[in-house]
Amino acid sequence: MKLMKCALALGSNLGDSLEILKSAIETLNNQPEVSVISRSSWYQSSADRTSPTDYINACAILEVA
C-alpha cells in the first residue's frame, strides 16, 4: 500500500482551543490509516476585531494510506 504525506493546518479560537487541537491530533493518530509524523509548535495569533478570542494554530505532517 502506497503511503502519502500531507500537511494539515490546524486552528481554533473556541472553547479550550489548545485542548481541542491536542485532541484532534490524538484522534487522527488513533486512526489505522493515519500516522502523525510531526507537528509544529503551537502559535497564538490575534483574531480579527469581530472575535475577542485569539487563535491557537499549528501544522501537522501526516502519512495516510
PDBQT receptor file of N, H, CA, C and O in Angstrom, charges set to zero:
ATOM      1  N   MET A   1       0.834  -1.167   0.000  1.00  0.00    +0.000 N 
ATOM      2  CA  MET A   1       0.000   0.000   0.000  1.00  0.00    +0.000 C 
ATOM      3  C   MET A   1       0.889   1.243   0.000  1.00  0.00    +0.000 C 
ATOM      4  O   MET A   1       1.811   1.367   0.806  1.00  0.00    +0.000 OA
ATOM      5  N   LYS A   2       0.594   2.146  -0.910  1.00  0.00    +0.000 N 
ATOM      6  H   LYS A   2      -0.155   2.045  -1.565  1.00  0.00    +0.000 HD
ATOM      7  CA  LYS A   2       1.375   3.373  -1.015  1.00  0.00    +0.000 C 
ATOM      8  C   LYS A   2       0.920   4.385   0.034  1.00  0.00    +0.000 C 
ATOM      9  O   LYS A   2      -0.270   4.669   0.170  1.00  0.00    +0.000 OA
ATOM     10  N   LEU A   3       1.884   4.916   0.764  1.00  0.00    +0.000 N 
ATOM     11  H   LEU A   3       2.851   4.685   0.653  1.00  0.00    +0.000 HD
ATOM     12  CA  LEU A   3       1.595   5.947   1.755  1.00  0.00    +0.000 C 
ATOM     13  C   LEU A   3       1.866   7.319   1.152  1.00  0.00    +0.000 C 
ATOM     14  O   LEU A   3       2.818   7.498   0.392  1.00  0.00    +0.000 OA
ATOM     15  N   MET A   4       1.031   8.272   1.494  1.00  0.00    +0.000 N 
ATOM     16  H   MET A   4       0.257   8.127   2.112  1.00  0.00    +0.000 HD
ATOM     17  CA  MET A   4       1.209   9.639   1.021  1.00  0.00    +0.000 C 
ATOM     18  C   MET A   4       1.385  10.551   2.220  1.00  0.00    +0.000 C 
ATOM     19  O   MET A   4       0.763  10.348   3.262  1.00  0.00    +0.000 OA
ATOM     20  N   LYS A   5       2.234  11.557   2.067  1.00  0.00    +0.000 N 
ATOM     21  H   LYS A   5       2.739  11.722   1.220  1.00  0.00    +0.000 HD
ATOM     22  CA  LYS A   5       2.407  12.564   3.106  1.00  0.00    +0.000 C 
ATOM     23  C   LYS A   5       1.531  13.763   2.776  1.00  0.00    +0.000 C 
ATOM     24  O   LYS A   5       1.358  14.128   1.613  1.00  0.00    +0.000 OA
ATOM     25  N   CYS A   6       0.989  14.358   3.815  1.00  0.00    +0.000 N 
ATOM     26  H   CYS A   6       1.130  14.061   4.759  1.00  0.00    +0.000 HD
ATOM     27  CA  CYS A   6       0.211  15.578   3.616  1.00  0.00    +0.000 C 
ATOM     28  C   CYS A   6       0.425  16.501   4.811  1.00  0.00    +0.000 C 
ATOM     29  O   CYS A   6       0.777  16.062   5.905  1.00  0.00    +0.000 OA
ATOM     30  N   ALA A   7       0.206  17.771   4.574  1.00  0.00    +0.000 N 
ATOM     31  H   ALA A   7      -0.080  18.127   3.684  1.00  0.00    +0.000 HD
ATOM     32  CA  ALA A   7       0.288  18.774   5.634  1.00  0.00    +0.000 C 
ATOM     33  C   ALA A   7      -1.134  19.201   5.979  1.00  0.00    +0.000 C 
ATOM     34  O   ALA A   7      -1.970  19.403   5.098  1.00  0.00    +0.000 OA
ATOM     35  N   LEU A   8      -1.388  19.332   7.262  1.00  0.00    +0.000 N 
ATOM     36  H   LEU A   8      -0.709  19.168   7.978  1.00  0.00    +0.000 HD
ATOM     37  CA  LEU A   8      -2.710  19.708   7.738  1.00  0.00    +0.000 C 
ATOM     38  C   LEU A   8      -2.585  20.943   8.623  1.00  0.00    +0.000 C 
ATOM     39  O   LEU A   8      -1.865  20.927   9.622  1.00  0.00    +0.000 OA
ATOM     40  N   ALA A   9      -3.283  22.004   8.256  1.00  0.00    +0.000 N 
ATOM     41  H   ALA A   9      -3.867  22.016   7.445  1.00  0.00    +0.000 HD
ATOM     42  CA  ALA A   9      -3.303  23.219   9.076  1.00  0.00    +0.000 C 
ATOM     43  C   ALA A   9      -4.393  23.075  10.129  1.00  0.00    +0.000 C 
ATOM     44  O   ALA A   9      -5.502  22.631   9.835  1.00  0.00    +0.000 OA
ATOM     45  N   LEU A  10      -4.064  23.456  11.356  1.00  0.00    +0.000 N 
ATOM     46  H   LEU A  10      -3.163  23.817  11.595  1.00  0.00    +0.000 HD
ATOM     47  CA  LEU A  10      -4.998  23.350  12.473  1.00  0.00    +0.000 C 
ATOM     48  C   LEU A  10      -5.174  24.723  13.103  1.00  0.00    +0.000 C 
ATOM     49  O   LEU A  10      -4.209  25.478  13.226  1.00  0.00    +0.000 OA
ATOM     50  N   GLY A  11      -6.379  25.047  13.496  1.00  0.00    +0.000 N 
ATOM     51  H   GLY A  11      -7.162  24.434  13.395  1.00  0.00    +0.000 HD
ATOM     52  CA  GLY A  11      -6.615  26.315  14.165  1.00  0.00    +0.000 C 
ATOM     53  C   GLY A  11      -7.926  26.301  14.914  1.00  0.00    +0.000 C 
ATOM     54  O   GLY A  11      -8.888  25.655  14.498  1.00  0.00    +0.000 OA
ATOM     55  N   SER A  12      -7.959  27.021  16.025  1.00  0.00    +0.000 N 
ATOM     56  H   SER A  12      -7.178  27.546  16.363  1.00  0.00    +0.000 HD
ATOM     57  CA  SER A  12      -9.176  27.111  16.828  1.00  0.00    +0.000 C 
ATOM     58  C   SER A  12      -9.147  28.391  17.649  1.00  0.00    +0.000 C 
ATOM     59  O   SER A  12      -8.089  28.844  18.087  1.00  0.00    +0.000 OA
ATOM     60  N   ASN A  13     -10.330  28.967  17.850  1.00  0.00    +0.000 N 
ATOM     61  H   ASN A  13     -11.189  28.599  17.494  1.00  0.00    +0.000 HD
ATOM     62  CA  ASN A  13     -10.448  30.073  18.798  1.00  0.00    +0.000 C 
ATOM     63  C   ASN A  13     -11.739  29.961  19.601  1.00  0.00    +0.000 C 
ATOM     64  O   ASN A  13     -12.265  30.961  20.091  1.00  0.00    +0.000 OA
ATOM     65  N   LEU A  14     -12.244  28.737  19.729  1.00  0.00    +0.000 N 
ATOM     66  H   LEU A  14     -11.817  27.925  19.331  1.00  0.00    +0.000 HD
ATOM     67  CA  LEU A  14     -13.460  28.488  20.500  1.00  0.00    +0.000 C 
ATOM     68  C   LEU A  14     -13.162  27.554  21.660  1.00  0.00    +0.000 C 
ATOM     69  O   LEU A  14     -12.426  26.581  21.495  1.00  0.00    +0.000 OA
ATOM     70  N   GLY A  15     -13.714  27.831  22.815  1.00  0.00    +0.000 N 
ATOM     71  H   GLY A  15     -14.312  28.622  22.949  1.00  0.00    +0.000 HD
ATOM     72  CA  GLY A  15     -13.522  26.958  23.967  1.00  0.00    +0.000 C 
ATOM     73  C   GLY A  15     -12.063  26.889  24.378  1.00  0.00    +0.000 C 
ATOM     74  O   GLY A  15     -11.329  27.872  24.270  1.00  0.00    +0.000 OA
ATOM     75  N   ASP A  16     -11.646  25.719  24.851  1.00  0.00    +0.000 N 
ATOM     76  H   ASP A  16     -12.242  24.921  24.939  1.00  0.00    +0.000 HD
ATOM     77  CA  ASP A  16     -10.248  25.492  25.237  1.00  0.00    +0.000 C 
ATOM     78  C   ASP A  16      -9.490  25.056  23.983  1.00  0.00    +0.000 C 
ATOM     79  O   ASP A  16      -9.288  23.864  23.752  1.00  0.00    +0.000 OA
ATOM     80  N   SER A  17      -9.081  26.021  23.189  1.00  0.00    +0.000 N 
ATOM     81  H   SER A  17      -9.245  26.989  23.376  1.00  0.00    +0.000 HD
ATOM     82  CA  SER A  17      -8.510  25.764  21.862  1.00  0.00    +0.000 C 
ATOM     83  C   SER A  17      -7.343  24.799  21.892  1.00  0.00    +0.000 C 
ATOM     84  O   SER A  17      -7.263  23.908  21.047  1.00  0.00    +0.000 OA
ATOM     85  N   LEU A  18      -6.439  24.953  22.837  1.00  0.00    +0.000 N 
ATOM     86  H   LEU A  18      -6.504  25.677  23.523  1.00  0.00    +0.000 HD
ATOM     87  CA  LEU A  18      -5.270  24.081  22.889  1.00  0.00    +0.000 C 
ATOM     88  C   LEU A  18      -5.687  22.638  23.126  1.00  0.00    +0.000 C 
ATOM     89  O   LEU A  18      -5.175  21.737  22.462  1.00  0.00    +0.000 OA
ATOM     90  N   GLU A  19      -6.595  22.399  24.048  1.00  0.00    +0.000 N 
ATOM     91  H   GLU A  19      -7.011  23.131  24.588  1.00  0.00    +0.000 HD
ATOM     92  CA  GLU A  19      -7.050  21.031  24.321  1.00  0.00    +0.000 C 
ATOM     93  C   GLU A  19      -7.823  20.460  23.136  1.00  0.00    +0.000 C 
ATOM     94  O   GLU A  19      -7.701  19.273  22.832  1.00  0.00    +0.000 OA
ATOM     95  N   ILE A  20      -8.605  21.283  22.474  1.00  0.00    +0.000 N 
ATOM     96  H   ILE A  20      -8.704  22.247  22.721  1.00  0.00    +0.000 HD
ATOM     97  CA  ILE A  20      -9.344  20.834  21.286  1.00  0.00    +0.000 C 
ATOM     98  C   ILE A  20      -8.371  20.376  20.203  1.00  0.00    +0.000 C 
ATOM     99  O   ILE A  20      -8.570  19.322  19.599  1.00  0.00    +0.000 OA
ATOM    100  N   LEU A  21      -7.323  21.156  19.953  1.00  0.00    +0.000 N 
ATOM    101  H   LEU A  21      -7.161  22.012  20.444  1.00  0.00    +0.000 HD
ATOM    102  CA  LEU A  21      -6.361  20.808  18.905  1.00  0.00    +0.000 C 
ATOM    103  C   LEU A  21      -5.519  19.600  19.297  1.00  0.00    +0.000 C 
ATOM    104  O   LEU A  21      -5.222  18.759  18.448  1.00  0.00    +0.000 OA
ATOM    105  N   LYS A  22      -5.130  19.496  20.558  1.00  0.00    +0.000 N 
ATOM    106  H   LYS A  22      -5.371  20.179  21.248  1.00  0.00    +0.000 HD
ATOM    107  CA  LYS A  22      -4.404  18.304  21.018  1.00  0.00    +0.000 C 
ATOM    108  C   LYS A  22      -5.260  17.059  20.825  1.00  0.00    +0.000 C 
ATOM    109  O   LYS A  22      -4.763  16.018  20.396  1.00  0.00    +0.000 OA
ATOM    110  N   SER A  23      -6.539  17.165  21.140  1.00  0.00    +0.000 N 
ATOM    111  H   SER A  23      -6.943  18.010  21.489  1.00  0.00    +0.000 HD
ATOM    112  CA  SER A  23      -7.460  16.046  20.960  1.00  0.00    +0.000 C 
ATOM    113  C   SER A  23      -7.613  15.682  19.485  1.00  0.00    +0.000 C 
ATOM    114  O   SER A  23      -7.704  14.503  19.145  1.00  0.00    +0.000 OA
ATOM    115  N   ALA A  24      -7.642  16.676  18.617  1.00  0.00    +0.000 N 
ATOM    116  H   ALA A  24      -7.568  17.634  18.894  1.00  0.00    +0.000 HD
ATOM    117  CA  ALA A  24      -7.741  16.414  17.175  1.00  0.00    +0.000 C 
ATOM    118  C   ALA A  24      -6.526  15.643  16.676  1.00  0.00    +0.000 C 
ATOM    119  O   ALA A  24      -6.668  14.702  15.895  1.00  0.00    +0.000 OA
ATOM    120  N   ILE A  25      -5.328  16.033  17.121  1.00  0.00    +0.000 N 
ATOM    121  H   ILE A  25      -5.212  16.798  17.756  1.00  0.00    +0.000 HD
ATOM    122  CA  ILE A  25      -4.101  15.326  16.731  1.00  0.00    +0.000 C 
ATOM    123  C   ILE A  25      -4.145  13.888  17.231  1.00  0.00    +0.000 C 
ATOM    124  O   ILE A  25      -3.810  12.960  16.495  1.00  0.00    +0.000 OA
ATOM    125  N   GLU A  26      -4.557  13.703  18.480  1.00  0.00    +0.000 N 
ATOM    126  H   GLU A  26      -4.829  14.457  19.079  1.00  0.00    +0.000 HD
ATOM    127  CA  GLU A  26      -4.634  12.360  19.058  1.00  0.00    +0.000 C 
ATOM    128  C   GLU A  26      -5.654  11.498  18.314  1.00  0.00    +0.000 C 
ATOM    129  O   GLU A  26      -5.399  10.326  18.036  1.00  0.00    +0.000 OA
ATOM    130  N   THR A  27      -6.803  12.081  17.994  1.00  0.00    +0.000 N 
ATOM    131  H   THR A  27      -7.010  13.033  18.220  1.00  0.00    +0.000 HD
ATOM    132  CA  THR A  27      -7.835  11.349  17.260  1.00  0.00    +0.000 C 
ATOM    133  C   THR A  27      -7.328  10.925  15.888  1.00  0.00    +0.000 C 
ATOM    134  O   THR A  27      -7.549   9.788  15.471  1.00  0.00    +0.000 OA
ATOM    135  N   LEU A  28      -6.653  11.822  15.185  1.00  0.00    +0.000 N 
ATOM    136  H   LEU A  28      -6.473  12.746  15.524  1.00  0.00    +0.000 HD
ATOM    137  CA  LEU A  28      -6.076  11.467  13.884  1.00  0.00    +0.000 C 
ATOM    138  C   LEU A  28      -5.067  10.341  14.022  1.00  0.00    +0.000 C 
ATOM    139  O   LEU A  28      -5.072   9.395  13.233  1.00  0.00    +0.000 OA
ATOM    140  N   ASN A  29      -4.208  10.439  15.016  1.00  0.00    +0.000 N 
ATOM    141  H   ASN A  29      -4.204  11.207  15.657  1.00  0.00    +0.000 HD
ATOM    142  CA  ASN A  29      -3.147   9.451  15.187  1.00  0.00    +0.000 C 
ATOM    143  C   ASN A  29      -3.701   8.084  15.582  1.00  0.00    +0.000 C 
ATOM    144  O   ASN A  29      -3.023   7.073  15.397  1.00  0.00    +0.000 OA
ATOM    145  N   ASN A  30      -4.909   8.035  16.118  1.00  0.00    +0.000 N 
ATOM    146  H   ASN A  30      -5.460   8.856  16.268  1.00  0.00    +0.000 HD
ATOM    147  CA  ASN A  30      -5.529   6.767  16.501  1.00  0.00    +0.000 C 
ATOM    148  C   ASN A  30      -6.261   6.092  15.347  1.00  0.00    +0.000 C 
ATOM    149  O   ASN A  30      -6.791   4.993  15.512  1.00  0.00    +0.000 OA
ATOM    150  N   GLN A  31      -6.295   6.733  14.187  1.00  0.00    +0.000 N 
ATOM    151  H   GLN A  31      -5.863   7.625  14.053  1.00  0.00    +0.000 HD
ATOM    152  CA  GLN A  31      -6.921   6.124  13.013  1.00  0.00    +0.000 C 
ATOM    153  C   GLN A  31      -5.932   5.159  12.370  1.00  0.00    +0.000 C 
ATOM    154  O   GLN A  31      -4.763   5.510  12.209  1.00  0.00    +0.000 OA
ATOM    155  N   PRO A  32      -6.362   3.957  11.999  1.00  0.00    +0.000 N 
ATOM    156  CA  PRO A  32      -5.416   2.970  11.458  1.00  0.00    +0.000 C 
ATOM    157  C   PRO A  32      -4.741   3.405  10.159  1.00  0.00    +0.000 C 
ATOM    158  O   PRO A  32      -3.634   2.952   9.867  1.00  0.00    +0.000 OA
ATOM    159  N   GLU A  33      -5.376   4.265   9.378  1.00  0.00    +0.000 N 
ATOM    160  H   GLU A  33      -6.276   4.633   9.615  1.00  0.00    +0.000 HD
ATOM    161  CA  GLU A  33      -4.813   4.665   8.089  1.00  0.00    +0.000 C 
ATOM    162  C   GLU A  33      -4.045   5.983   8.160  1.00  0.00    +0.000 C 
ATOM    163  O   GLU A  33      -3.602   6.499   7.133  1.00  0.00    +0.000 OA
ATOM    164  N   VAL A  34      -3.885   6.532   9.370  1.00  0.00    +0.000 N 
ATOM    165  H   VAL A  34      -4.245   6.113  10.204  1.00  0.00    +0.000 HD
ATOM    166  CA  VAL A  34      -3.219   7.826   9.540  1.00  0.00    +0.000 C 
ATOM    167  C   VAL A  34      -2.111   7.709  10.573  1.00  0.00    +0.000 C 
ATOM    168  O   VAL A  34      -2.274   7.071  11.613  1.00  0.00    +0.000 OA
ATOM    169  N   SER A  35      -0.976   8.338  10.267  1.00  0.00    +0.000 N 
ATOM    170  H   SER A  35      -0.844   8.856   9.422  1.00  0.00    +0.000 HD
ATOM    171  CA  SER A  35       0.116   8.439  11.231  1.00  0.00    +0.000 C 
ATOM    172  C   SER A  35       0.584   9.892  11.268  1.00  0.00    +0.000 C 
ATOM    173  O   SER A  35       0.965  10.461  10.245  1.00  0.00    +0.000 OA
ATOM    174  N   VAL A  36       0.549  10.478  12.454  1.00  0.00    +0.000 N 
ATOM    175  H   VAL A  36       0.239  10.015  13.285  1.00  0.00    +0.000 HD
ATOM    176  CA  VAL A  36       1.043  11.845  12.617  1.00  0.00    +0.000 C 
ATOM    177  C   VAL A  36       2.554  11.755  12.768  1.00  0.00    +0.000 C 
ATOM    178  O   VAL A  36       3.053  11.256  13.777  1.00  0.00    +0.000 OA
ATOM    179  N   ILE A  37       3.283  12.239  11.766  1.00  0.00    +0.000 N 
ATOM    180  H   ILE A  37       2.878  12.645  10.947  1.00  0.00    +0.000 HD
ATOM    181  CA  ILE A  37       4.745  12.146  11.749  1.00  0.00    +0.000 C 
ATOM    182  C   ILE A  37       5.372  13.250  12.585  1.00  0.00    +0.000 C 
ATOM    183  O   ILE A  37       6.316  13.006  13.337  1.00  0.00    +0.000 OA
ATOM    184  N   SER A  38       4.849  14.464  12.455  1.00  0.00    +0.000 N 
ATOM    185  H   SER A  38       4.082  14.662  11.844  1.00  0.00    +0.000 HD
ATOM    186  CA  SER A  38       5.393  15.586  13.221  1.00  0.00    +0.000 C 
ATOM    187  C   SER A  38       4.340  16.679  13.326  1.00  0.00    +0.000 C 
ATOM    188  O   SER A  38       3.347  16.703  12.599  1.00  0.00    +0.000 OA
ATOM    189  N   ARG A  39       4.603  17.580  14.265  1.00  0.00    +0.000 N 
ATOM    190  H   ARG A  39       5.410  17.561  14.855  1.00  0.00    +0.000 HD
ATOM    191  CA  ARG A  39       3.711  18.705  14.487  1.00  0.00    +0.000 C 
ATOM    192  C   ARG A  39       4.554  19.919  14.822  1.00  0.00    +0.000 C 
ATOM    193  O   ARG A  39       5.567  19.818  15.515  1.00  0.00    +0.000 OA
ATOM    194  N   SER A  40       4.130  21.050  14.329  1.00  0.00    +0.000 N 
ATOM    195  H   SER A  40       3.308  21.131  13.766  1.00  0.00    +0.000 HD
ATOM    196  CA  SER A  40       4.823  22.298  14.652  1.00  0.00    +0.000 C 
ATOM    197  C   SER A  40       4.555  22.678  16.106  1.00  0.00    +0.000 C 
ATOM    198  O   SER A  40       3.782  22.025  16.807  1.00  0.00    +0.000 OA
ATOM    199  N   SER A  41       5.200  23.730  16.528  1.00  0.00    +0.000 N 
ATOM    200  H   SER A  41       5.828  24.261  15.958  1.00  0.00    +0.000 HD
ATOM    201  CA  SER A  41       4.867  24.328  17.819  1.00  0.00    +0.000 C 
ATOM    202  C   SER A  41       3.470  24.923  17.728  1.00  0.00    +0.000 C 
ATOM    203  O   SER A  41       2.941  25.136  16.637  1.00  0.00    +0.000 OA
ATOM    204  N   TRP A  42       2.884  25.185  18.882  1.00  0.00    +0.000 N 
ATOM    205  H   TRP A  42       3.314  25.011  19.768  1.00  0.00    +0.000 HD
ATOM    206  CA  TRP A  42       1.607  25.889  18.921  1.00  0.00    +0.000 C 
ATOM    207  C   TRP A  42       1.886  27.386  18.811  1.00  0.00    +0.000 C 
ATOM    208  O   TRP A  42       2.809  27.901  19.441  1.00  0.00    +0.000 OA
ATOM    209  N   TYR A  43       1.084  28.075  18.008  1.00  0.00    +0.000 N 
ATOM    210  H   TYR A  43       0.335  27.657  17.495  1.00  0.00    +0.000 HD
ATOM    211  CA  TYR A  43       1.247  29.520  17.828  1.00  0.00    +0.000 C 
ATOM    212  C   TYR A  43      -0.052  30.220  18.181  1.00  0.00    +0.000 C 
ATOM    213  O   TYR A  43      -1.133  29.759  17.816  1.00  0.00    +0.000 OA
ATOM    214  N   GLN A  44       0.054  31.318  18.881  1.00  0.00    +0.000 N 
ATOM    215  H   GLN A  44       0.933  31.692  19.177  1.00  0.00    +0.000 HD
ATOM    216  CA  GLN A  44      -1.113  32.127  19.201  1.00  0.00    +0.000 C 
ATOM    217  C   GLN A  44      -1.113  33.335  18.277  1.00  0.00    +0.000 C 
ATOM    218  O   GLN A  44      -0.103  34.022  18.134  1.00  0.00    +0.000 OA
ATOM    219  N   SER A  45      -2.257  33.584  17.651  1.00  0.00    +0.000 N 
ATOM    220  H   SER A  45      -3.079  33.025  17.767  1.00  0.00    +0.000 HD
ATOM    221  CA  SER A  45      -2.370  34.741  16.768  1.00  0.00    +0.000 C 
ATOM    222  C   SER A  45      -3.647  35.505  17.094  1.00  0.00    +0.000 C 
ATOM    223  O   SER A  45      -4.638  34.930  17.544  1.00  0.00    +0.000 OA
ATOM    224  N   SER A  46      -3.601  36.783  16.864  1.00  0.00    +0.000 N 
ATOM    225  H   SER A  46      -2.796  37.250  16.499  1.00  0.00    +0.000 HD
ATOM    226  CA  SER A  46      -4.744  37.640  17.171  1.00  0.00    +0.000 C 
ATOM    227  C   SER A  46      -5.884  37.380  16.206  1.00  0.00    +0.000 C 
ATOM    228  O   SER A  46      -5.682  37.204  15.004  1.00  0.00    +0.000 OA
ATOM    229  N   ALA A  47      -7.076  37.360  16.754  1.00  0.00    +0.000 N 
ATOM    230  H   ALA A  47      -7.240  37.502  17.730  1.00  0.00    +0.000 HD
ATOM    231  CA  ALA A  47      -8.271  37.252  15.923  1.00  0.00    +0.000 C 
ATOM    232  C   ALA A  47      -8.599  38.632  15.359  1.00  0.00    +0.000 C 
ATOM    233  O   ALA A  47      -8.051  39.640  15.803  1.00  0.00    +0.000 OA
ATOM    234  N   ASP A  48      -9.490  38.665  14.387  1.00  0.00    +0.000 N 
ATOM    235  H   ASP A  48      -9.936  37.846  14.026  1.00  0.00    +0.000 HD
ATOM    236  CA  ASP A  48      -9.895  39.969  13.861  1.00  0.00    +0.000 C 
ATOM    237  C   ASP A  48     -10.755  40.698  14.903  1.00  0.00    +0.000 C 
ATOM    238  O   ASP A  48     -11.004  40.174  15.989  1.00  0.00    +0.000 OA
ATOM    239  N   ARG A  49     -11.181  41.844  14.580  1.00  0.00    +0.000 N 
ATOM    240  H   ARG A  49     -10.980  42.270  13.698  1.00  0.00    +0.000 HD
ATOM    241  CA  ARG A  49     -11.904  42.690  15.548  1.00  0.00    +0.000 C 
ATOM    242  C   ARG A  49     -13.263  42.129  15.956  1.00  0.00    +0.000 C 
ATOM    243  O   ARG A  49     -13.818  42.547  16.972  1.00  0.00    +0.000 OA
ATOM    244  N   THR A  50     -13.805  41.195  15.185  1.00  0.00    +0.000 N 
ATOM    245  H   THR A  50     -13.354  40.856  14.359  1.00  0.00    +0.000 HD
ATOM    246  CA  THR A  50     -15.133  40.660  15.497  1.00  0.00    +0.000 C 
ATOM    247  C   THR A  50     -15.084  39.540  16.526  1.00  0.00    +0.000 C 
ATOM    248  O   THR A  50     -16.129  39.134  17.034  1.00  0.00    +0.000 OA
ATOM    249  N   SER A  51     -13.901  39.031  16.847  1.00  0.00    +0.000 N 
ATOM    250  H   SER A  51     -13.052  39.361  16.434  1.00  0.00    +0.000 HD
ATOM    251  CA  SER A  51     -13.776  37.941  17.814  1.00  0.00    +0.000 C 
ATOM    252  C   SER A  51     -12.848  38.359  18.951  1.00  0.00    +0.000 C 
ATOM    253  O   SER A  51     -11.736  38.826  18.705  1.00  0.00    +0.000 OA
ATOM    254  N   PRO A  52     -13.294  38.195  20.179  1.00  0.00    +0.000 N 
ATOM    255  CA  PRO A  52     -12.448  38.598  21.308  1.00  0.00    +0.000 C 
ATOM    256  C   PRO A  52     -11.368  37.573  21.670  1.00  0.00    +0.000 C 
ATOM    257  O   PRO A  52     -10.483  37.867  22.474  1.00  0.00    +0.000 OA
ATOM    258  N   THR A  53     -11.434  36.383  21.086  1.00  0.00    +0.000 N 
ATOM    259  H   THR A  53     -12.153  36.145  20.433  1.00  0.00    +0.000 HD
ATOM    260  CA  THR A  53     -10.543  35.292  21.472  1.00  0.00    +0.000 C 
ATOM    261  C   THR A  53      -9.467  35.061  20.423  1.00  0.00    +0.000 C 
ATOM    262  O   THR A  53      -9.775  34.934  19.238  1.00  0.00    +0.000 OA
ATOM    263  N   ASP A  54      -8.213  35.005  20.844  1.00  0.00    +0.000 N 
ATOM    264  H   ASP A  54      -7.963  35.109  21.807  1.00  0.00    +0.000 HD
ATOM    265  CA  ASP A  54      -7.106  34.722  19.930  1.00  0.00    +0.000 C 
ATOM    266  C   ASP A  54      -7.180  33.283  19.415  1.00  0.00    +0.000 C 
ATOM    267  O   ASP A  54      -7.821  32.424  20.019  1.00  0.00    +0.000 OA
ATOM    268  N   TYR A  55      -6.519  33.047  18.303  1.00  0.00    +0.000 N 
ATOM    269  H   TYR A  55      -5.998  33.746  17.812  1.00  0.00    +0.000 HD
ATOM    270  CA  TYR A  55      -6.428  31.715  17.722  1.00  0.00    +0.000 C 
ATOM    271  C   TYR A  55      -5.208  30.977  18.256  1.00  0.00    +0.000 C 
ATOM    272  O   TYR A  55      -4.196  31.592  18.593  1.00  0.00    +0.000 OA
ATOM    273  N   ILE A  56      -5.313  29.661  18.330  1.00  0.00    +0.000 N 
ATOM    274  H   ILE A  56      -6.135  29.161  18.057  1.00  0.00    +0.000 HD
ATOM    275  CA  ILE A  56      -4.170  28.773  18.502  1.00  0.00    +0.000 C 
ATOM    276  C   ILE A  56      -4.040  28.039  17.172  1.00  0.00    +0.000 C 
ATOM    277  O   ILE A  56      -5.018  27.480  16.674  1.00  0.00    +0.000 OA
ATOM    278  N   ASN A  57      -2.844  28.038  16.597  1.00  0.00    +0.000 N 
ATOM    279  H   ASN A  57      -2.050  28.492  17.002  1.00  0.00    +0.000 HD
ATOM    280  CA  ASN A  57      -2.601  27.449  15.285  1.00  0.00    +0.000 C 
ATOM    281  C   ASN A  57      -1.419  26.495  15.333  1.00  0.00    +0.000 C 
ATOM    282  O   ASN A  57      -0.535  26.619  16.180  1.00  0.00    +0.000 OA
ATOM    283  N   ALA A  58      -1.418  25.547  14.415  1.00  0.00    +0.000 N 
ATOM    284  H   ALA A  58      -2.136  25.446  13.726  1.00  0.00    +0.000 HD
ATOM    285  CA  ALA A  58      -0.301  24.616  14.261  1.00  0.00    +0.000 C 
ATOM    286  C   ALA A  58      -0.423  23.960  12.893  1.00  0.00    +0.000 C 
ATOM    287  O   ALA A  58      -1.415  24.139  12.187  1.00  0.00    +0.000 OA
ATOM    288  N   CYS A  59       0.590  23.208  12.537  1.00  0.00    +0.000 N 
ATOM    289  H   CYS A  59       1.396  23.062  13.111  1.00  0.00    +0.000 HD
ATOM    290  CA  CYS A  59       0.580  22.403  11.316  1.00  0.00    +0.000 C 
ATOM    291  C   CYS A  59       1.082  21.013  11.677  1.00  0.00    +0.000 C 
ATOM    292  O   CYS A  59       2.015  20.871  12.467  1.00  0.00    +0.000 OA
ATOM    293  N   ALA A  60       0.469  20.000  11.107  1.00  0.00    +0.000 N 
ATOM    294  H   ALA A  60      -0.289  20.115  10.465  1.00  0.00    +0.000 HD
ATOM    295  CA  ALA A  60       0.896  18.620  11.337  1.00  0.00    +0.000 C 
ATOM    296  C   ALA A  60       1.227  17.975   9.993  1.00  0.00    +0.000 C 
ATOM    297  O   ALA A  60       0.577  18.242   8.982  1.00  0.00    +0.000 OA
ATOM    298  N   ILE A  61       2.245  17.127  10.004  1.00  0.00    +0.000 N 
ATOM    299  H   ILE A  61       2.773  16.911  10.826  1.00  0.00    +0.000 HD
ATOM    300  CA  ILE A  61       2.583  16.322   8.829  1.00  0.00    +0.000 C 
ATOM    301  C   ILE A  61       2.071  14.911   9.091  1.00  0.00    +0.000 C 
ATOM    302  O   ILE A  61       2.400  14.289  10.102  1.00  0.00    +0.000 OA
ATOM    303  N   LEU A  62       1.262  14.424   8.160  1.00  0.00    +0.000 N 
ATOM    304  H   LEU A  62       0.995  14.930   7.339  1.00  0.00    +0.000 HD
ATOM    305  CA  LEU A  62       0.647  13.112   8.302  1.00  0.00    +0.000 C 
ATOM    306  C   LEU A  62       1.126  12.183   7.201  1.00  0.00    +0.000 C 
ATOM    307  O   LEU A  62       1.501  12.630   6.118  1.00  0.00    +0.000 OA
ATOM    308  N   GLU A  63       1.113  10.896   7.483  1.00  0.00    +0.000 N 
ATOM    309  H   GLU A  63       0.808  10.532   8.364  1.00  0.00    +0.000 HD
ATOM    310  CA  GLU A  63       1.249   9.863   6.469  1.00  0.00    +0.000 C 
ATOM    311  C   GLU A  63      -0.087   9.140   6.433  1.00  0.00    +0.000 C 
ATOM    312  O   GLU A  63      -0.564   8.650   7.456  1.00  0.00    +0.000 OA
ATOM    313  N   VAL A  64      -0.685   9.076   5.256  1.00  0.00    +0.000 N 
ATOM    314  H   VAL A  64      -0.297   9.474   4.424  1.00  0.00    +0.000 HD
ATOM    315  CA  VAL A  64      -2.002   8.459   5.125  1.00  0.00    +0.000 C 
ATOM    316  C   VAL A  64      -1.961   7.347   4.093  1.00  0.00    +0.000 C 
ATOM    317  O   VAL A  64      -1.228   7.413   3.107  1.00  0.00    +0.000 OA
ATOM    318  N   ALA A  65      -2.765   6.325   4.343  1.00  0.00    +0.000 N 
ATOM    319  H   ALA A  65      -3.361   6.271   5.145  1.00  0.00    +0.000 HD
ATOM    320  CA  ALA A  65      -2.840   5.187   3.425  1.00  0.00    +0.000 C 
ATOM    321  C   ALA A  65      -3.929   5.436   2.406  1.00  0.00    +0.000 C 
ATOM    322  O   ALA A  65      -4.161   4.598   1.534  1.00  0.00    +0.000 OA
TER     323      ALA A  65
